Amino acid sequence: MQGNVLRIFPTPHQEVPLKGLYLGEDIPSENEKLGRPFVYANFITSLDGRIAVPNPKAGRLTVPEQIANDRDWRLFQELAAQADILITSGRYLRNYIEGTSQEILQAFDDPNYADLLDWRKEHGMAALPDLAVISGSLDFPAPDPKLWGDRSIIIFTSSRANSDRIRMVENEIGEVFIAGEESVRGNLMIEGLAQKGYRSIYNTTGPKVLHFLLADGIVDRLYLTFAHRVLGGDPYLSIVDGPLLEMPVDFRLRSAYLDSHSFDGAGQLITSYERLRK
Ligand SMILES: NC(=O)c1ccc[n+]([C@@H]2O[C@H](COP(=O)([O-])OP(=O)(O)OC[C@H]3O[C@@H](n4cnc5c(N)ncnc54)[C@H](OP(=O)(O)O)[C@@H]3O)[C@@H](O)[C@H]2O)c1
């Protein structure tokens, strides 16, 4: 990955390589400081705050092709490589089973990320992270039994879930964990994951899940890449989708890097934020 990024914060300003930028954070060690799992999330957004737009080829909303880029994807992969378990959505699992969504951690599928397998090995982690899937509908096609290899898949749903579907999912996909009455609650889900021994939990889902994780005070760190492009488009999807939060959730800037090697020099701002605990 050619071309450095410029550290803007914290000072002193300094050119640093993009490759390894987030791998150097040693996220798994954060859990030792907290004495509970460390939860982090990542988004790439346009300057006008869009994280997904209608994609006519896919027939659904996807990450805008206009802002998705290899440099940000490298950082996403470095974050995924540091997770014991990835939080994902029912929507993703359906697409994955149907073959229209790719593996989240690309370490086996793309030689550019093969180094991440070594990193996981050196840190005593399984080759691929487990998956925590959030779903109300439990509406999944039957998967190929070999699809997950030896990874664990845990499906988090609510008491409203259909009991036949729960049985089907338990037979064909993985353990079903009830984490809420009406819908999945972030605190119950993370307690469940903590009891199972997970330490670093990476949320890769979209704005509905981020909303309830924030509402329950779960997210410790947000990684946001701001692509310096304005997109427009309907519907408007930002990093959070849901009712006004009872309490705003405050985040303090912990790092900011300017990457001027993307979008014909327009560049992107690579930031991370730490939640302020009140
Ligand atoms: N730009 C970025 O960085 C970025 C990052 C992530 C996602 N995205 C995009 O954002 C869009 C939405 O992503 P997404 O579908 O993964 O995320 P989402 O909108 O947060 O989650 C939606 C899915 O999660 C389940 N769900 C959400 N909240 C739930 C609750 N409280 N209880 C039970 N189930 C719940 C539902 O599954 P069931 O339908 O199975 O009930 C639903 O289909 C996609 O286009 C994606 O590509 C962009």
The ligand as an SDF file (V2000), in Angstrom:
LIG
                    3D

 48 52  0  0  0  0  0  0  0  0999 V2000
  -20.4610    2.8270    4.8890 N   0  0  0  0  0  0  0  0  0  0  0  0
  -20.2650    1.9430    5.8620 C   0  0  0  0  0  0  0  0  0  0  0  0
  -19.2150    1.9530    6.4800 O   0  0  0  0  0  0  0  0  0  0  0  0
  -21.3070    0.9130    6.2010 C   0  0  0  0  0  0  0  0  0  0  0  0
  -21.1300    0.0830    7.3220 C   0  0  0  0  0  0  0  0  0  0  0  0
  -22.1160   -0.8510    7.6300 C   0  0  0  0  0  0  0  0  0  0  0  0
  -23.2380   -0.9630    6.8140 C   0  0  0  0  0  0  0  0  0  0  0  0
  -23.3690   -0.1510    5.7380 N   0  0  0  0  0  0  0  0  0  0  0  0
  -24.5700   -0.2360    4.8690 C   0  0  0  0  0  0  0  0  0  0  0  0
  -25.7120    0.1110    5.6390 O   0  0  0  0  0  0  0  0  0  0  0  0
  -26.8430   -0.6000    5.1430 C   0  0  0  0  0  0  0  0  0  0  0  0
  -27.5650   -1.2970    6.3070 C   0  0  0  0  0  0  0  0  0  0  0  0
  -26.6670   -2.2440    6.8880 O   0  0  0  0  0  0  0  0  0  0  0  0
  -27.1240   -3.4630    7.8020 P   0  0  0  0  0  0  0  0  0  0  0  0
  -28.3440   -4.0820    7.2420 O   0  0  0  0  0  0  0  0  0  0  0  0
  -25.9440   -4.3170    8.0540 O   0  0  0  0  0  0  0  0  0  0  0  0
  -27.3820   -2.7820    9.1780 O   0  0  0  0  0  0  0  0  0  0  0  0
  -28.6220   -2.3350   10.0930 P   0  0  0  0  0  0  0  0  0  0  0  0
  -29.5120   -1.4300    9.3130 O   0  0  0  0  0  0  0  0  0  0  0  0
  -28.0220   -1.8210   11.3220 O   0  0  0  0  0  0  0  0  0  0  0  0
  -29.3280   -3.7140   10.4510 O   0  0  0  0  0  0  0  0  0  0  0  0
  -30.4350   -4.1670    9.7630 C   0  0  0  0  0  0  0  0  0  0  0  0
  -30.6480   -5.6520   10.0060 C   0  0  0  0  0  0  0  0  0  0  0  0
  -30.2400   -6.0610   11.3200 O   0  0  0  0  0  0  0  0  0  0  0  0
  -31.3010   -6.7110   12.0260 C   0  0  0  0  0  0  0  0  0  0  0  0
  -31.6520   -5.8290   13.1690 N   0  0  0  0  0  0  0  0  0  0  0  0
  -31.2960   -4.5320   13.3270 C   0  0  0  0  0  0  0  0  0  0  0  0
  -31.7150   -4.0750   14.5250 N   0  0  0  0  0  0  0  0  0  0  0  0
  -32.3180   -5.1150   15.1460 C   0  0  0  0  0  0  0  0  0  0  0  0
  -32.9440   -5.3090   16.4290 C   0  0  0  0  0  0  0  0  0  0  0  0
  -33.0080   -4.3190   17.3520 N   0  0  0  0  0  0  0  0  0  0  0  0
  -33.4550   -6.5170   16.7440 N   0  0  0  0  0  0  0  0  0  0  0  0
  -33.3850   -7.5370   15.8510 C   0  0  0  0  0  0  0  0  0  0  0  0
  -32.8070   -7.4310   14.6240 N   0  0  0  0  0  0  0  0  0  0  0  0
  -32.2880   -6.2320   14.2800 C   0  0  0  0  0  0  0  0  0  0  0  0
  -32.4010   -6.9470   11.0380 C   0  0  0  0  0  0  0  0  0  0  0  0
  -32.2640   -8.3080   10.6130 O   0  0  0  0  0  0  0  0  0  0  0  0
  -33.5070   -9.1890   10.0820 P   0  0  0  0  0  0  0  0  0  0  0  0
  -33.9480   -8.5140    8.8120 O   0  0  0  0  0  0  0  0  0  0  0  0
  -32.8970  -10.5350    9.8580 O   0  0  0  0  0  0  0  0  0  0  0  0
  -34.5560   -9.1580   11.1400 O   0  0  0  0  0  0  0  0  0  0  0  0
  -32.1040   -5.9770    9.8870 C   0  0  0  0  0  0  0  0  0  0  0  0
  -32.2650   -6.5460    8.5950 O   0  0  0  0  0  0  0  0  0  0  0  0
  -26.3270   -1.5770    4.0870 C   0  0  0  0  0  0  0  0  0  0  0  0
  -26.5310   -1.0290    2.8260 O   0  0  0  0  0  0  0  0  0  0  0  0
  -24.8300   -1.6370    4.3600 C   0  0  0  0  0  0  0  0  0  0  0  0
  -24.0820   -1.9000    3.2050 O   0  0  0  0  0  0  0  0  0  0  0  0
  -22.4450    0.8030    5.4200 C   0  0  0  0  0  0  0  0  0  0  0  0
  1  2  1  0
  2  3  2  0
  2  4  1  0
  4  5  1  0
  4 48  2  0
  5  6  2  0
  6  7  1  0
  7  8  2  0
  8  9  1  0
  8 48  1  0
  9 10  1  0
  9 46  1  0
 10 11  1  0
 11 12  1  0
 11 44  1  0
 12 13  1  0
 13 14  1  0
 14 15  2  0
 14 16  1  0
 14 17  1  0
 17 18  1  0
 18 19  2  0
 18 20  1  0
 18 21  1  0
 21 22  1  0
 22 23  1  0
 23 24  1  0
 23 42  1  0
 24 25  1  0
 25 26  1  0
 25 36  1  0
 26 27  1  0
 26 35  1  0
 27 28  2  0
 28 29  1  0
 29 30  1  0
 29 35  2  0
 30 31  1  0
 30 32  2  0
 32 33  1  0
 33 34  2  0
 34 35  1  0
 36 37  1  0
 36 42  1  0
 37 38  1  0
 38 39  2  0
 38 40  1  0
 38 41  1  0
 42 43  1  0
 44 45  1  0
 44 46  1  0
 46 47  1  0
M  CHG  2   8   1  16  -1
M  END
$$$$
